[in-house]
Amino acid sequence: MTKYEDLPRNESGGVIAEKIEFPVELGLLRPVEAGGRKLESLSLREPTALDIELCWKHPGEITRMVHLLASLAELSPDEVRALKAADFARAAEAAGAFL
């Protein structure tokens, strides 16, 4: 398990995907009510080739990331869309290292 704050990074600050120990635990800066429950954190599993393939079937970078995060966190796309921008960006940074 890797906490978001402990993601391995290179000299320029980019996430080093191959050094991540999954799941990635991400405490939300701004918890949200989504899907009838309160989300205070996300746990992102390691993406598979299928996850990446399926997210690329959607138009637009943001929509792709919504679907990828939904799959990795076992949430619906609408629950991911409820995330505040800063939390979405942090989750996307962790998952985006694989795109």
Secondary structure, DSSP 8 states (H G I E B T S, - for coil): -EEGGG--B-TTS-B-GGG--SSEEEEEEEEEEETTEEEEEEEE----HHHHHHHTTSSSHHHHHHHHHHHHHT--HHHHHTS-HHHHHHHHHHHHTT-
